[in-house]
């Protein structure tokens, strides 16, 4: 394990975004991750993955003794307060957003592809320092930096360029820009980093009033959106923060929800389990649609469903696990050998080879998403039903085959229990749609095979000796994905087999604090170790709630809340002994799991329907 102390803990970062891209800002006021102009483009600031090469932008007082931070209430505007010996200063960081039309939909969001920073001295006096060192294409291109006027600079290299504006005079230094100076109470320094399009860019000069006005406009945008949240339970603040995070991780032009804005943050420090999550997983679709609907964000749910239909239509056998932001299918995986990785966790990867895997569960998730959309009042078009029937036919032809599984193993295909259950879900949801809407389809045959699938899972997926559903047919290995069986309506948590499974998983895959590992002691073809998987822990809380063990469910939920950072953001995994965040950050699926669990613990929970 690397102890490279130059890298802040993952929990030190806060997220700002404009629904086209986003940035991670550390407690020290340094932007260490920013990809422009889209989430999945190459990094402009990438010090998160290589401290020396990656580039960064820092604005903060010198001689800081203490730091506190928060989001402005119900916004994605990050506010960091710095205490020094001589004074106190507040840094506001945000990416400007505003409606693009008088009556905007979710995709009508205007973005300048810009980060704005405002440091104001609120008491005493401080001396500030601004250092901006862009490094294009994941740190491989050191730009040419030059002043256009005393307050405006341009850095360009390859196809990329950024302008850097500061209300204090800038000096081109170290292939970037620098300035420093004193601030007394009431004084401020503002900066803007703007993506410029190619050789024919038009660099805008800015002023302090425009930047402050943009802050007010952006805060108003987020507050108006957050006010639409329909959840009124005990955990409203948590739910709204998770909803705002999910909104920031949504690509506005298409409606796609990315899994995370980062790549290659490790699942164990110094390990090789480092993946690119800047894409949209079909597996997350049902969770995302459910969360959007129950929180009252119908328009966002409509946009996401339209993206999913657009991206997945075609031959059923071509259905992928994940897609790019506009439905791109070729997400080739490459290792960036020149980068040392976060705390020397290598390799750094861009792209994701799992997009070529066969994961049969996604066929169930496509049908489940359509079912959920219909349940909440959405319409299944005749054209889309034709496609869904193709998906059903593919499931009928292939459900007996092994696949690569929900966890994207690289050790060879198996007959994963969760994959078989989701094939059952595909037929179950198709039957429900055909019966409810009078849609064409061979419903008797679908019912016959659905029954056959269920019998097969109960016969070969449940191990009598272990008293649990296992990872794969005829296996002894445990897997936390079977906690989803009650959530998808395959079997109630009160069934004796599920009760026994829950207890076995708690005994063998769960830490004393209640943190759940996906699996243990299984060769998945990747090597190395990983942390506890937070969303699996939320699934356990859901199961306890289904069993009527509300006190235990709530106690676990409260424990999981303690694994947020101070801004309410969750990672993918945590290291139980140290509580250190692991994996890409922030993680959409964890936030989706948190929202679902908060609803299950509310006064009016939603329960699955069982056959």
Phi, psi and omega per residue, in radians:
X1 nan 2.377 3.129
X2 -1.497 2.439 3.059
X3 -1.965 0.556 -3.133
X4 -1.064 1.806 -3.007
X5 -1.362 -0.070 3.083
X6 -1.149 -0.568 -3.092
X7 -1.459 2.165 3.056
X8 -1.150 2.733 2.983
X9 -1.028 2.646 3.128
X10 -0.998 -0.597 -3.128
X11 -1.155 -0.236 3.136
X12 -1.274 -0.180 -2.993
X13 -1.698 2.556 2.979
X14 -2.033 2.738 -3.069
X15 -1.877 2.330 2.886
X16 -2.231 2.655 -3.087
X17 -2.895 2.934 -3.140
X18 -2.291 0.316 3.127
X19 1.163 0.342 2.928
X20 -2.225 -0.648 3.080
X21 -2.661 -3.059 3.101
X22 -2.781 2.956 3.137
X23 -2.342 2.642 3.013
X24 -1.891 2.204 -3.073
X25 -2.025 2.219 -3.105
X26 -1.456 2.948 3.102
X27 -1.073 -0.406 -3.141
X28 -1.468 0.022 -3.141
X29 1.495 0.356 -3.114
X30 -1.850 2.220 2.994
X31 -1.458 1.922 -3.057
X32 -1.893 -0.028 3.068
X33 -2.619 2.140 3.077
X34 -2.773 2.148 3.062
X35 -1.947 2.263 3.129
X36 -2.184 2.554 -0.050
X37 -1.596 -0.071 3.136
X38 -2.102 2.858 3.096
X39 -0.894 -0.706 -2.989
X40 -1.696 0.180 3.046
X41 -1.379 2.969 3.128
X42 -1.150 2.656 -3.067
X43 -1.297 2.540 2.976
X44 -1.667 -0.784 2.962
X45 -2.007 2.037 -3.050
X46 -2.354 0.484 -3.129
X47 -1.058 -0.334 3.082
X48 -0.992 -0.528 -3.065
X49 -1.926 -0.156 3.017
X50 -2.825 1.851 -2.968
X51 -1.099 -0.572 -3.083
X52 -1.528 -0.598 -3.005
X53 -1.771 -0.393 -2.827
X54 -1.292 -0.451 -3.091
X55 1.571 2.670 -3.107
X56 -2.857 2.989 3.043
X57 -2.478 2.011 -3.078
X58 -2.090 2.307 3.025
X59 -2.334 2.058 -3.084
X60 -2.946 2.809 2.985
X61 -1.215 2.755 3.004
X62 -1.488 2.714 3.062
X63 1.155 0.698 -3.114
X64 -1.230 2.347 3.131
X65 -1.884 -0.477 -3.113
X66 -2.668 2.617 -3.116
X67 -2.360 2.340 2.919
X68 -2.279 2.740 -3.118
X69 -2.708 2.848 3.139
X70 -2.854 2.909 2.859
X71 -1.586 2.454 2.936
X72 -0.939 2.366 -2.999
X73 -0.858 2.283 3.070
X74 1.036 0.611 3.088
X75 -2.432 3.029 2.945
X76 -1.885 0.526 3.029
X77 -1.627 2.066 -3.058
X78 -1.598 2.282 -3.118
X79 -2.136 2.103 -3.122
X80 -2.054 2.212 -3.133
X81 -1.860 2.171 -3.118
X82 -1.892 2.300 3.053
X83 -1.871 2.280 3.029
X84 -2.129 3.092 3.111
X85 -1.057 -0.609 -2.991
X86 -1.784 -0.193 -3.076
X87 -3.127 -2.983 -3.108
X88 -2.378 2.417 -3.131
X89 -2.376 2.580 -3.118
X90 -2.075 2.200 3.116
X91 -1.817 2.181 3.037
X92 -1.871 2.177 3.131
X93 -2.102 2.345 3.104
X94 -2.853 2.850 2.984
X95 -1.957 2.107 -3.007
X96 -1.100 2.366 3.033
X97 -2.403 2.626 3.060
X98 -2.794 2.720 3.071
X99 -1.050 2.484 -3.136
X100 -1.591 -0.122 3.140
X101 -2.587 2.825 -3.101
X102 -1.045 -0.619 3.111
X103 -2.154 1.328 -2.957
X104 -1.326 2.597 2.890
X105 -1.643 -3.129 -3.100
X106 -1.041 -0.505 -3.110
X107 -1.533 -0.145 -3.103
X108 -1.533 1.163 -3.122
X109 -2.118 2.118 -3.129
X110 -1.475 2.391 3.130
X111 -2.387 2.360 3.069
X112 -1.615 -0.039 -3.014
X113 0.937 1.111 -2.961
X114 -2.531 2.499 2.981
X115 -1.960 2.260 3.103
X116 -1.996 2.450 -3.081
X117 -2.347 2.316 -3.067
X118 -2.341 1.939 3.129
X119 -1.888 2.067 -3.098
X120 -2.115 2.292 3.051
X121 -1.407 2.118 -3.054
X122 -1.858 -0.205 3.025
X123 -2.799 2.588 3.141
X124 1.107 -2.377 3.096
X125 -2.585 2.670 3.095
X126 -2.436 2.864 2.983
X127 -2.023 2.114 -3.059
X128 -1.691 2.833 3.033
X129 -2.436 2.310 3.093
X130 -2.099 2.091 3.117
X131 -2.222 2.124 3.134
X132 -2.232 1.993 -3.126
X133 -2.206 1.494 3.075
X134 -1.150 2.466 3.051
X135 -2.434 1.873 -2.989
X136 -1.363 2.827 3.038
X137 0.916 1.021 3.111
X138 1.000 0.662 3.055
X139 1.438 0.065 -3.103
X140 -1.518 -0.231 -3.133
X141 -2.099 1.973 3.028
X142 -1.512 2.115 -2.989
X143 -1.407 2.933 2.907
X144 -1.559 2.152 -3.105
X145 -1.970 2.340 -3.123
X146 -2.593 2.665 3.051
X147 -1.457 2.345 2.988
X148 -1.650 -0.573 2.958
X149 -2.725 3.087 -3.042
X150 -0.992 -0.450 -3.088
X151 -1.933 0.044 -3.030
X152 -2.372 2.254 3.102
X153 -2.207 2.850 3.095
X154 -2.314 2.289 3.037
X155 -2.096 2.222 -3.138
X156 -2.469 2.598 3.119
X157 -2.931 2.309 -3.061
X158 1.116 -2.326 -3.123
X159 -1.560 -0.093 -2.983
X160 -1.853 2.660 3.038
X161 -2.665 2.558 3.006
X162 -2.341 2.515 2.976
X163 -1.732 2.559 -3.129
X164 -2.213 2.076 3.137
X165 -2.000 2.489 3.049
X166 -2.557 2.459 3.121
X167 -1.229 -0.289 2.986
X168 -1.676 2.626 -3.112
X169 -1.053 2.362 -3.094
X170 -1.722 2.570 3.028
X171 -2.107 2.246 3.040
X172 -1.280 2.092 -3.049
X173 -2.638 2.398 3.058
X174 0.936 0.770 3.121
X175 1.033 0.601 3.096
X176 -2.809 -2.569 -3.067
X177 -2.415 2.630 -3.067
X178 -2.573 2.525 2.904
X179 -2.767 2.796 3.084
X180 -2.697 2.904 3.134
X181 2.913 3.046 -3.123
X182 -1.525 2.638 2.990
X183 -2.293 2.256 3.013
X184 -1.776 2.920 -3.101
X185 -0.885 2.254 -3.137
X186 1.609 -0.225 3.122
X187 -1.594 2.718 -3.116
X188 -2.496 2.793 2.953
X189 -2.253 2.332 -3.094
X190 -2.087 2.587 3.117
X191 -2.457 2.649 3.098
X192 -2.417 2.323 3.030
X193 -2.023 2.072 -3.005
X194 -2.174 2.337 3.078
X195 -1.312 2.306 3.136
X196 -1.987 2.478 -3.018
X197 -1.588 1.698 2.921
X198 1.098 -2.784 -3.030
X199 -1.221 -0.439 -3.054
X200 -1.779 0.665 -3.130
X201 -1.192 2.698 3.048
X202 -2.120 1.740 -3.058
X203 -1.405 2.189 -3.137
X204 -1.636 2.327 2.967
X205 -1.421 2.457 -3.073
X206 -2.044 3.060 3.036
X207 -2.537 2.931 -3.047
X208 -1.084 -0.717 -3.116
X209 -1.086 -0.698 -3.141
X210 -1.131 -0.701 -3.126
X211 -1.183 -0.730 3.128
X212 -1.165 -0.678 3.084
X213 -1.102 -0.652 3.104
X214 -1.152 -0.603 3.072
X215 -1.067 -0.821 3.139
X216 -1.098 -0.729 -3.125
X217 -1.140 -0.739 -3.132
X218 -1.175 -0.762 3.110
X219 -1.057 -0.706 3.123
X220 -1.124 -0.672 3.113
X221 -1.031 -0.868 -3.100
X222 -1.171 -0.691 -3.128
X223 -1.129 -0.704 3.117
X224 -1.123 -0.655 3.120
X225 -1.205 -0.793 -3.115
X226 -1.109 -0.545 -3.111
X227 -1.119 -0.326 3.142
X228 -1.398 -0.134 -3.088
X229 -1.122 2.200 -3.044
X230 -1.540 -0.177 -3.118
X231 -1.254 2.272 -3.107
X232 -2.205 0.380 -3.080
X233 -1.399 -3.004 -3.095
X234 -1.064 -0.570 -3.031
X235 -1.736 0.577 -3.055
X236 -1.010 -0.777 -3.121
X237 -1.037 -0.749 3.109
X238 -1.108 -0.773 -3.098
X239 -1.143 -0.754 3.122
X240 -1.111 -0.713 3.109
X241 -1.101 -0.735 3.101
X242 -1.141 -0.692 3.122
X243 -1.110 -0.743 3.103
X244 -1.116 -0.642 3.093
X245 -1.134 -0.777 3.113
X246 -1.104 -0.676 3.093
X247 -1.089 -0.725 3.114
X248 -1.147 -0.443 3.132
X249 -1.611 0.179 3.108
X250 -1.697 2.317 3.104
X251 -1.493 1.815 -2.957
X252 -1.003 -0.704 -3.096
X253 -1.056 -0.473 -3.108
X254 -2.050 -0.413 -3.046
X255 1.626 -0.006 -3.119
X256 -1.200 2.490 3.066
X257 -1.848 2.091 3.122
X258 -1.442 2.677 -3.127
X259 -1.213 -0.633 3.141
X260 -2.914 2.712 -3.126
X261 -1.502 0.010 -3.041
X262 -2.046 2.881 2.974
X263 -2.189 2.514 2.894
X264 1.185 0.325 2.885
X265 -1.250 2.231 -2.854
X266 -1.346 2.643 3.041
X267 -1.415 -0.231 2.911
X268 -2.658 2.401 -3.061
X269 -1.076 2.250 -3.113
X270 1.467 0.027 -3.070
X271 -1.627 -3.105 -3.050
X272 -1.828 -0.063 -3.106
X273 -1.466 1.329 -3.029
X274 -2.249 1.999 -2.948
X275 -2.237 2.763 3.103
X276 -1.624 2.029 -3.071
X277 -1.912 0.335 -3.057
X278 -1.521 0.687 -3.132
X279 -2.322 3.085 -3.095
X280 -1.921 2.097 -3.121
X281 -1.577 2.276 3.057
X282 -1.064 -0.569 -3.120
X283 -1.020 -0.564 -3.127
X284 -1.367 -0.122 -2.940
X285 -1.102 -0.817 -3.120
X286 -1.100 -0.762 3.105
X287 -1.049 -0.739 -3.101
X288 -1.175 -0.807 3.135
X289 -1.082 -0.763 3.135
X290 -1.044 -0.830 -3.119
X291 -1.084 -0.770 -3.122
X292 -1.110 -0.736 -3.125
X293 -1.163 -0.854 -3.062
X294 -1.206 -0.379 3.093
X295 -1.565 -0.055 3.070
X296 1.605 0.190 -3.106
X297 -1.670 1.195 -3.062
X298 -1.115 -0.747 -3.112
X299 -1.101 -0.706 3.105
X300 -1.129 -0.677 3.088
X301 -1.103 -0.732 3.101
X302 -1.053 -0.777 -3.124
X303 -1.121 -0.727 3.140
X304 -1.140 -0.709 3.119
X305 -1.127 -0.685 3.105
X306 -1.124 -0.708 3.095
X307 -1.064 -0.750 -3.101
X308 -1.134 -0.760 3.102
X309 -1.073 -0.798 -3.106
X310 -1.075 -0.748 -3.033
X311 -1.307 -0.589 -2.965
X312 -1.719 -0.303 -3.092
X313 -1.010 2.537 -3.119
X314 2.429 -2.585 3.095
X315 -1.328 2.354 -3.106
X316 -1.051 -0.580 -3.108
X317 -1.224 -0.247 3.132
X318 -1.596 0.026 3.140
X319 -1.030 2.288 -3.116
X320 -1.854 2.841 3.086
X321 -1.221 -0.650 -3.068
X322 -2.528 2.819 3.125
X323 -2.441 2.838 3.038
X324 -1.309 3.136 -2.996
X325 -1.122 -0.531 3.093
X326 -1.889 0.314 -3.126
X327 1.624 0.200 3.118
X328 -1.021 2.524 -3.063
X329 -1.908 -0.459 -3.105
X330 -1.602 1.747 -3.076
X331 -2.023 0.961 -2.969
X332 -1.031 2.391 -3.087
X333 -1.550 2.284 3.133
X334 -2.348 2.523 3.066
X335 -1.736 2.305 3.114
X336 -1.671 1.527 -3.013
X337 -1.150 -0.335 -3.102
X338 -1.353 -0.246 -3.098
X339 -1.690 2.451 -3.089
X340 -1.403 -0.296 -3.134
X341 1.463 2.768 3.125
X342 -1.041 2.063 -3.106
X343 0.867 0.734 3.062
X344 1.113 0.583 3.068
X345 -1.648 1.824 -3.071
X346 -2.092 2.697 0.118
X347 -1.509 2.812 2.910
X348 -1.535 2.220 -3.100
X349 -2.049 2.523 2.896
X350 -2.183 2.551 -2.948
X351 1.411 2.968 -3.089
X352 -2.577 1.980 -3.078
X353 -1.144 -0.307 -3.138
X354 -1.125 -0.231 -3.140
X355 -1.158 -0.269 3.119
X356 -1.680 -0.060 -3.065
X357 -1.315 2.724 2.943
X358 -1.612 1.960 3.071
X359 -2.196 1.768 -2.994
X360 -1.121 -0.384 -3.120
X361 -1.102 -0.456 -3.088
X362 -1.165 -0.426 3.095
X363 -1.185 -0.644 3.037
X364 -1.192 -0.630 -3.114
X365 -1.208 -0.584 3.059
X366 -1.089 -0.826 3.132
X367 -1.191 -0.653 -3.141
X368 -1.151 -0.662 3.097
X369 -1.119 -0.761 3.107
X370 -1.094 -0.705 3.113
X371 -1.089 -0.818 -3.138
X372 -1.105 -0.741 3.121
X373 -1.039 -0.745 3.110
X374 -1.156 -0.723 -3.128
X375 -1.060 -0.554 3.141
X376 -1.658 0.297 3.009
X377 1.730 0.043 3.105
X378 -1.321 2.877 -3.083
X379 -1.941 2.325 3.006
X380 -1.650 2.004 -3.106
X381 -1.248 2.706 3.085
X382 -0.979 -0.673 -3.135
X383 -1.120 -0.725 -3.119
X384 -1.242 -0.571 3.087
X385 -1.133 -0.627 3.060
X386 -1.023 -0.765 3.127
X387 -1.156 -0.755 -3.135
X388 -1.081 -0.609 3.067
X389 -1.152 -0.606 3.044
X390 -1.100 -0.707 3.094
X391 -1.069 -0.767 3.106
X392 -1.051 -0.784 3.138
X393 -1.078 -0.673 3.108
X394 -1.107 -0.731 3.126
X395 -1.106 -0.745 3.112
X396 -1.022 -0.642 -3.077
X397 -1.438 -0.403 -2.928
X398 -2.204 0.002 -3.016
X399 -1.139 -0.383 3.115
X400 -1.428 -0.062 -3.108
X401 -1.495 2.673 3.014
X402 -1.289 2.788 3.119
X403 -2.504 -3.047 -3.071
X404 -1.570 -0.201 2.974
X405 1.479 2.858 -3.083
X406 -1.052 -0.564 -3.056
X407 -1.604 0.154 2.992
X408 1.023 0.814 3.123
X409 -1.109 2.690 3.110
X410 -2.113 0.585 -3.083
X411 -1.947 0.142 -3.080
X412 1.856 2.723 -3.026
X413 -1.393 2.605 3.090
X414 -2.417 3.001 3.055
X415 -1.580 1.367 -3.073
X416 -1.210 2.364 -3.106
X417 -1.086 -0.792 -3.106
X418 -1.097 -0.639 3.101
X419 -1.088 -0.744 3.121
X420 -1.134 -0.705 3.131
X421 -1.091 -0.700 -3.127
X422 -1.271 -0.448 2.963
X423 -1.126 -0.711 3.037
X424 -1.035 -0.742 3.125
X425 -1.062 -0.712 -3.140
X426 -0.989 -0.831 -3.141
X427 -1.238 -0.682 -3.140
X428 -1.039 -0.798 -3.117
X429 -1.248 -0.585 3.082
X430 -1.144 -0.735 3.114
X431 -1.071 -0.793 -3.134
X432 -1.077 -0.740 -3.137
X433 -1.156 -0.795 -3.127
X434 -1.091 -0.751 -3.131
X435 -1.176 -0.723 -3.057
X436 -1.305 -0.605 -3.015
X437 -1.921 -0.009 -3.114
X438 1.154 0.580 -3.105
X439 -1.431 2.641 -3.112
X440 -1.229 2.557 3.104
X441 2.841 2.731 -3.132
X442 -1.476 1.269 -3.030
X443 -1.062 -0.752 3.107
X444 -0.986 -0.731 3.102
X445 -1.162 -0.717 3.116
X446 -1.056 -0.712 3.137
X447 -1.158 -0.668 -3.138
X448 -1.108 -0.796 -3.106
X449 -1.262 -0.622 3.075
X450 -1.008 -0.770 3.117
X451 -1.100 -0.705 3.135
X452 -1.115 -0.735 3.112
X453 -1.070 -0.780 -3.117
X454 -1.068 -0.786 3.132
X455 -1.078 -0.707 -3.128
X456 -1.127 -0.763 3.136
X457 -1.119 -0.750 -3.118
X458 -1.202 -0.519 -3.124
X459 -1.406 -0.829 -2.998
X460 -1.830 -0.258 -3.103
X461 -1.661 -0.191 3.130
X462 -1.932 2.192 -3.127
X463 -1.730 1.987 -3.084
X464 -1.106 -0.668 -3.113
X465 -1.148 -0.721 -3.128
X466 -1.434 -0.343 -3.085
X467 1.168 0.721 -3.062
X468 -2.794 2.639 2.852
X469 -1.198 2.435 -3.021
X470 -1.934 -3.116 -3.056
X471 -1.212 -0.748 -3.071
X472 -2.493 2.798 -3.137
X473 -0.922 2.354 3.061
X474 1.072 0.359 3.122
X475 -1.743 2.863 3.027
X476 -1.850 -0.165 -3.060
X477 -1.285 2.454 3.084
X478 -1.584 2.716 -3.095
X479 -2.650 2.254 -3.087
X480 -1.207 -0.250 3.141
X481 -1.091 -0.401 3.139
X482 -1.227 -0.191 3.008
X483 -1.138 -0.252 3.116
X484 -1.428 -0.208 -3.101
X485 -0.976 -0.792 3.061
X486 -1.196 -0.575 -3.090
X487 -1.187 -0.537 -3.135
X488 -1.649 0.018 3.052
X489 1.508 0.248 3.138
X490 -1.294 -0.696 -3.062
X491 -2.726 2.350 3.131
X492 -1.211 2.638 3.107
X493 -1.082 -0.408 -3.130
X494 -1.384 -0.173 3.040
X495 -1.058 2.436 -3.079
X496 -0.974 -0.650 -3.135
X497 -1.179 -0.661 3.099
X498 -1.267 -0.694 3.080
X499 -0.973 -0.821 -3.132
X500 -1.138 -0.671 3.115
X501 -1.090 -0.799 -3.130
X502 -1.030 -0.774 -3.125
X503 -1.190 -0.662 3.118
X504 -1.147 -0.744 3.113
X505 -1.131 -0.657 3.117
X506 -1.146 -0.584 -3.102
X507 -1.356 -0.642 -2.954
X508 -1.966 -0.374 -3.131
X509 -2.022 0.065 -2.996
X510 -2.100 2.389 3.091
X511 -1.330 2.887 3.103
X512 -1.003 -0.458 3.126
X513 -1.387 -0.205 -3.126
X514 1.783 0.117 3.124
X515 -1.393 2.319 -3.009
X516 -1.847 2.280 2.972
X517 -1.499 2.621 3.090
X518 -1.107 -0.794 3.122
X519 -2.877 2.856 3.111
X520 -2.387 2.506 3.045
X521 1.174 0.479 -3.136
X522 -1.988 2.307 3.070
X523 -1.431 1.841 -3.140
X524 -1.735 0.185 3.071
X525 1.403 0.127 -3.084
X526 -1.917 -0.664 -3.137
X527 1.541 2.840 3.111
X528 1.389 3.137 -3.115
X529 -1.887 3.063 3.046
X530 -2.582 2.948 3.125
X531 -1.536 -3.064 3.025
X532 -1.285 2.519 -3.005
X533 -1.716 1.977 -2.951
X534 -1.121 -0.692 -3.093
X535 -1.135 -0.565 3.080
X536 -1.094 -0.604 3.110
X537 -1.182 -0.648 3.048
X538 -1.160 -0.630 3.087
X539 -1.095 -0.660 3.093
X540 -1.107 -0.739 3.089
X541 -1.044 -0.704 3.099
X542 -1.057 -0.781 -3.134
X543 -1.103 -0.699 3.092
X544 -1.105 -0.660 3.086
X545 -1.147 -0.718 3.110
X546 -1.065 -0.568 3.140
X547 -1.363 -0.068 -3.104
X548 1.456 0.149 -3.137
X549 -1.619 1.099 -3.010
X550 -1.074 -0.655 -3.116
X551 -1.103 -0.764 3.108
X552 -1.165 -0.717 3.134
X553 -1.075 -0.772 -3.131
X554 -1.182 -0.670 3.110
X555 -1.092 -0.726 3.096
X556 -1.146 -0.743 3.125
X557 -1.039 -0.752 3.119
X558 -1.116 -0.663 3.068
X559 -1.069 -0.778 -3.122
X560 -1.149 -0.565 3.079
X561 -1.053 -0.530 -3.108
X562 -1.257 -0.170 3.118
X563 -1.668 0.098 2.933
X564 -1.260 2.827 2.920
X565 -1.493 -3.088 -3.055
X566 -1.149 -0.213 3.122
X567 -1.748 0.019 3.132
X568 1.500 0.324 -3.109
X569 -1.765 2.472 -3.139
X570 -1.922 2.537 2.973
X571 -1.589 -3.121 3.069
X572 -1.308 -0.764 -3.043
X573 -2.382 2.917 3.004
X574 -2.395 2.702 3.019
X575 -1.601 1.921 -3.026
X576 -0.976 -0.763 -3.098
X577 -1.112 -0.640 -3.040
X578 -1.821 -0.226 -3.048
X579 1.175 0.213 -3.114
X580 -1.266 2.395 3.071
X581 -1.217 2.504 3.136
X582 -2.367 2.744 3.076
X583 1.427 3.068 -3.074
X584 -1.096 2.633 -2.889
X585 -2.590 2.461 -0.280
X586 -1.252 2.791 -2.984
X587 -1.884 2.080 -3.088
X588 -1.063 -0.766 -3.051
X589 -1.094 -0.643 3.098
X590 -1.125 -0.755 3.120
X591 -1.146 -0.638 3.069
X592 -1.125 -0.737 3.091
X593 -1.093 -0.678 3.116
X594 -1.095 -0.774 3.138
X595 -1.063 -0.796 -3.129
X596 -1.061 -0.758 -3.129
X597 -1.168 -0.667 3.103
X598 -1.064 -0.673 3.109
X599 -1.188 -0.730 3.139
X600 -1.091 -0.485 -3.125
X601 -1.615 0.038 -3.124
X602 -1.423 3.077 -3.121
X603 -1.185 -0.429 -3.130
X604 -2.230 1.276 -3.126
X605 -1.225 2.763 3.042
X606 -1.828 2.298 -3.104
X607 -1.999 2.528 3.061
X608 -1.139 2.767 3.029
X609 -1.758 2.364 -3.091
X610 -1.958 2.571 3.137
X611 -1.212 nan nan
